[in-house]
Amino acid sequence: MALFFEFLTQQWMLAAALLVVIALLIMHEARKSGPSLSPQQAINMVNADEGVFVDLREATEFRKGHIVSAINIPSAKLPERMVELEKYKEKPIVLVCKMGQQSSAAGKQLKDANYGQVYKMTGGMMEWGNLQLPTVT
């Protein structure tokens, strides 16, 4: 460990450049899949612009509790079921998963298919539950 710290002190410019590149890569990847919204921002956007919540969890989890009027399309089946979202092509689509991790890949798929307004809900259904927002079964 001492050698590692010695390397960092001697090659601090190299280490700083590496950190900058990693940060830029993370920002670039996050932008490609769409911006993130808090649950409150997502509710406001869907209500104001007639958007939709797309729940990416499996059907068994979806049945245990989901956002009112959410469409359930498991992330593995998104490419084949994307046609179900055609009427929302120019409206906000908010992607929701269990903890906010799987929505990035789905966001990239929708962006690549020319869906205009794709967003990810931060924290997923875990955050939704923590905020004690309503769900239906």
Secondary structure by P-SEA (a helix, b strand, c coil): caaaaaaaaaaaaaaaaaaaaaaaaaaaaaaaabbbbcaaaaaaaaaacbbbbbbcccaaaaaaccccbbbbbccccccccccccccccccbbbbbcccccaaaaaaaaaaaacccbbbbbcccaaaaaaacccccc
